[in-house]
């Protein structure tokens, strides 16, 4: 047996009509001519391996193909409720063998739909009567439609049943759920897909002929449909949502407007292809909660991840991710793929576009799928529903993708708030930016820049919640600060820049606070947002709970410790240090009470770059805020390599040594008590005066300073105060002390305090 390989250029991953055509060709050839046929996707086309030559393939569709009976007797436009319908009647009266299954299906549907036809007639009669009569007639019609649906599902077999399961799914109570792929049970507005398909069949085949042979133009149209050749003879008829580029309307052609045009073969084969996407089996799995009937690979829509995305695109019709497989598959394998119809995140089935992206990123889809074409069922051009391609997603392993699991519950509450009609625009915008950033890491998870962009987006969303204090403090909404993040977020975001290292140092600190007279430890984020201190721990190394906003009856509570509110790194750091000075007397040790996590301290070279204004302040702060959610004290945080640098600013060294939160190690432990005057002088710009205060404190602790004078601008003094917000290693504190003091001798202590 000779095997022929056909590249079907007329069947591409986009638009949706061409994708569905490929499924139809594989199914029809396998079921009616060559059971061993195989199909796959390559080079933006569908490929077919079959015993049929090109001429034999054309001959099959022109002379042997028996159309599947695709009928929707529950729809008003299906043709069953009119005499001499232009779609239904020619096939119903045909004696050709190829339409035998169609004729049997029409006869069955006519018998089952007779009560509905009578109910429709009574509605028309009642339109001239009273409101009560009309209401009763419409209720009867709705009841008869439900009965008809149940009857069709119970008695139909073969192609009729496959169409039924693709067009709708019946809920446990008998009500119908409609997959977005086929509108509302096989129609979109006034366009009934089944009736139009029958009309197209009547233009391709001579229904009055005993063998229903093809009409003269059918071969040329078929060649164009299969192989992408140019062809005249397109019909000016509606194409529905499957072929947006041929839908017609304003700016849809060379002129100002154009009529809808369609190749009849395209429409017929598109509808044949939908039979592969049955909804009922997927509905029986764990995809509850989808926007409509659970069709294969159907997810909730996400107004993100493509150029024209807006919040308005997050409509009820959702999205569908159409799989592309790169190795030859027989029909049974493709059926199995669609019957499973699921992408998974952990043990959960994907119900959102973001979930599908995550499943793709972690290779959660089996059976050789190489990528997915993402389609959104979106309103465009007024209220026209179109299946819009939203981009290609490649199935490839992405590092660190499991870190997104940390965000799941928090994101669900944020999105729920963003969907609220009363949600501020800042919230909806922030949620959409987060979704965009998540899609980016699912696509390019090896790029630290993508993970940093996600962290920034998360921090801004957290900030947006704080700007809605009433909603953020509402326990029913379950909104909260960012949840605990694993330390591996640092690996994902590590780009080796000083901005990231300084952000880590700032974010990783614990602060000593007091609650009801008891000393507590919590993350430095307590100075950026009001957090519930009762959920903190009284020991820095203990496991942290997920943070919650501190609330009162009116929402998020006012907290005097929240002083870092200017969204400017230097000013926020100065305000942080000033607040720590104010709190020092309440602590057992009179120090700043800022304790850096082990391994997360700032390298001195980076602190020097900060003092020289050689770093991006805005980026440091935008990264530090979300990094405050990391569970710093549960890990050794040596994740980011520190740069080498020997130069230390002498004035910084004096000020730094005078403001340590832990004893200085110079052979023995030296506790240097805090003097609040130094920070006051630095904040006001008096650098020389501040240096004098610091030297006095060093001498009181037994150290002999060697730097006695300093001159600098007011901005330099404030920058120096801000630099104290970045913790340094104990060994680096010793280096600073060695630079600006003489070797420590116990006899130097003058006991001045």
Secondary structure, DSSP 4 states (H G I P E B T S, - for coil): ---EEEEETT--SSSHHHHHHHHHHHHHHHHHT-TT-EEEEETTEEEEEES--HHHHHHIIIII--------TTSTTSSTTSTT-TTHHHHHH---GGGHHHHHHHHHHHHHHHHHHHHHHHHHHHTTS-HHHHHHHHHHHHHHHHHHHHHHHHH--HHHHHHHHHH-EE-TTS-EE--GGGBTTTEETTEEHHHHHHHHHHHHB-TTSTT-PBPTTHHHHHHHHHH----S--B----GGG-GGGS-EETSSSSSEE---B-HHHHHHHHHHGGG--SHHHHTTT-TT-SSS--TTEEB--S-SSTT--GGG--TT-EEEEEEE-S-EEHHHHHHHHHH---EETTEEP-BHHHHHHHHHTT---TTEEEEEEEEEEEETTTEEEEEEEEEEE----TTGGGGGGGHHHHHHHHHHHHSTTS-HHHHHHHHHHHHHHHHHHHSTT-HHHHHHHHHHHHHHHHHHHTSHHHHT-TTTT--SPPPB-TTHHHHH----HHHHHHHHHHT-EEEEEETTEEEEEEGGGGTS-B-GGGSBSSTTSPPPPP-B-EETTEEPP-TT----SS-HHHHHHHHHHHHHHHGGGSSS-S--EEPPTT-PPPHHHHHHHHTT-S-HHHHHHHHHHHTTB-GGGS----SPPPP-----HHHHHHHHTT-SS-EESSSEE-----HHHHHHHHHT-HHHHHHHHHHHHHHTT-EE--------HHHHHHHHHHTTS---HHHHHHHHHHHEEPP-GGG-----
